[in-house]
Amino acid sequence: MHDLTGTMSAPTADTCAAFTDLAEEAHIEFRAADAHGPTVGDHNSHNDLLTDPSGREIGTIVGNGWKVYRRPDGHVISYYQEEITLDAGTIRTSGWMDSTAVWSGAWQSLHAVGIGGDLLGMVGVRQIRQVRARELFTANIVLCSAPARG
């Protein structure tokens, strides 16, 4: 086993980008079996608008989601992929989330990668919490650069 102490460092504040406490106005096209909650086989596409806490429009999200599995406890698990466009750059998200938890108002997260602009190469997370079913979410996006190695 190799001791890596001293070869790793935390990113500094100037290598991270945080967009927090955003309002996400959802424009969702659902192909759903049940209008009252997630059901395996549902598919959606969405074109959402992001605004900052002052109400200023800061970006858009275009994405898709598929409800693909019902766990033994009844929770429906979905796969999502999205492209987020902000003035600072473009972000791609993807991953699994518990849609039943989303419906209960719990936070869920997707992996996020900067694919353009000032965010290129940064990695992090996109978090959402449903406020009004299929209409409004609270969102956070935090991306950081990998520390340079010399």
Salt bridges, closest charged atoms under 4 A:
GLU24 OE1 - ARG126 NH1 2.85
GLU25 OE2 - HIS27 NE2 2.86
GLU29 OE2 - ARG31 NH2 3.69
ASP52 OD2 - ARG56 NE 3.32
ASP73 OD2 - ARG71 NH2 2.70
GLU82 OE2 - HIS46 NE2 2.91
GLU82 OE1 - ARG126 NE 2.62
GLU83 OE1 - ARG92 NH2 2.76
ASP98 OD2 - ARG71 NH2 3.56
ASP98 OD2 - HIS75 ND1 2.64
GLU135 OE1 - ARG132 NE 3.15
